[in-house]
Amino acid sequence: MARKIKIYFVLKFITSGALFDKISSNARLKEDEARKYFQRFINVVDYCHSRGVYHRDLKPENLLLDANGALKLSDFGLSVLPQQVRASIDIYCGP
């Protein structure tokens, strides 16, 4: 998060690594497990969008698993807020 004079880093210790690592080590997920992660993923993205945050770098490497196996979204470095989206559209599409 950034403000005019300060930048804030929010960190949470995630012990189980990325979903990508779990998929890579097992070659695939069981359907019920994949469904659970996908539903959580949709809920997380919906939550961000409902608050005007657009991630723009969604991939398994940015989906982390905590000690309980809960999915966490990380790496908001490319994310934008609604006013930034409108500004980039104006830049590329003209006034």
N, C-alpha and C positions, 0 to 999 in steps of 0.2 A: 504494500500500500504506500502511496506517496502523497505528500502534501507539498505545499510550496517550498517549505524550508526543511522538511524531514522526510525520511524514507523509513517505513516500518517493515520489519520482517516478522512474520508469524510462523512459528515452527511447532511441530508436534512430533514427538518421537514415535515412529512407526516401526514395529519390530519384525513384521513378516514380509517385508519387501514389496515388490511390484507384482501386479497381476500378470504382467508379461513373463516374469520369472517362473511363476506357477504354471502358466500355460506351456512355456518352453520345456520345463523339466518333466511334465507329464505328457507332452505331445498334444493333449486335448483334455477338455473338462467333461465330466459327466453332464448329461443334459439338465438334470435338476440343479446341479451346482452352477452351471452356466446361466440358467434362467434366473437364479437368485442374484448373481452378480449383475446381469443385464437389467433386472428390475431396479436394483439399487442404483445402477448407473443412470437410468432414466430419471429416477427420483432426484438424484444429485444435480443433474443437468437442469431439470425443471426448477429446482430450488434456486439455482444460480440465475437462470433466465427470469424468474419471477421477481428477482431483486435487481435486474438490469445488468447482470454481469455475463459477458459472453467469453468463454474460455479460449477458443480458437486453436487449441492444440490437444484435442482429445485423442488419446492413444493408450494402449495397455501399459506403456511405461510410466504414464502419469496417473495410473490408478493403483493406489497402494492398499495393502491389507494390514489392519492392525492385529493385535494379539488374539482378538476374538474372531478374526476372519472378516470383519466389517470393511467394506470398501470406502476408501477416502480418495478424493480428487486432489491432485497436487499440481504444482508448476503453473501458476497463473501469470507467468511472465509475458505472454502474448495476449492476455485477456484485455477486453475493452469494456467501457461503460457506454450507455446509449448515446451520450453527446459525442463521444469519440467515434462511434460508428457513423453518425450523421456527418461528422466533419470529414471522415475518410471518403464517404460517398460524394460529398461536395467536391473534394479534390479530384477524384477520378471522373466524375460525371459532369462537372461544371455546375454553375449556379442554378 
